[in-house]
């Protein structure tokens, strides 16, 4: 097992297209790191730089104790000598080759003996549960099986690092859940250092040991999944990692109390909130931290927001996605209780889950 370290890596395409901007990222040995961000914000470029398919414009890339790329020092080790395995978004299987030959391809390039190739291919196919498909063509396989073939081809050469580029994007929702669990299980069994890039928060939150969030080529935050979700450093991360209600408003201090005034959304805040000098703010609350009730609730952990009307209530497998209208403001809610359309409800926020962001910088002030 090895660590991967990117030190102030910058990648510029053409004259002024900055794909990565001084990225500082350490992936620990044996860690499953998920890099997430919107399309076109540098995720795949970062992966290709680690693989050696792109050269950084500036900075250094280390795999283990080996410096594999440094423009300043004139160092660039090509992909074939980096011992990394890569699974592409479209899996890139050769349609004219059977599964055995697809998996064996990187070993044949390395000119391994035939018996060694056969041994390794059969072993990895057994581990990945595709031994019975070795004599088939990719077109004869399901999407999930094709993905496993692509992973097998990446792992068969026993790489130090596994790189995965949106590996679940071509799978339907049900198979996607199974594929995530499979990939995580294989990664843990093999203990291989893994970097996966995705734009899907579900991929990141279910797979990652740690998550790095990219925006316009710059890392916004690195942390454990629960840290990224519960304590996002700014509005971008909060919005990207999952649904969140955001309300523009003012912080007002009155009679030794602190209030948020967002027009339709007015709430008394904990006295512990200290955002002096940042009165123009954004209040954030995730849908699952909004509580609805037909009756008034007395609970010190809940802040009363007001009375609203249910506009939408959709069953989503064990929970309900609800939209409530407070005068002219719509609030998203995830509830375990069903509510009828047009039904009046009392709304509360979980006092411990409120987030306050500075309106101008959008940085987290409280939460």
Secondary structure, 3 states (H helix, E strand, C coil): CCCEEEEEEEEEECCCEEEEEEEEEEECCCCEEEEECCCCCCHHHHHHHHHCCCCCCEEEEEECCEEEEEHHHCEECCHHHCCEEEECCCCCCCCCCEHHHHHHHHHHHCCCCHHHHHHHHHHHHHHCCCHHHCCCEHHHCCHHHHHHHHHHHHHCCCCCEEEEECCCCCCCHHHHHHHHHHHHHHHHHHCCEEEEEECCHHHHHHHCCEEEEEECCEEEEEECHHHHHHCCCEHHHHHHCCCCEEEEEEEEEECCEEEEEECCEEEEECCCCCCCCCCEEEEEECHHHEEEECCCCCCCCEEEEEEEEEEEEEECCCCEEEEEEECCEEEEEEECCCCCCCCEEEEEEECCCCEEEECCCCEEEEC
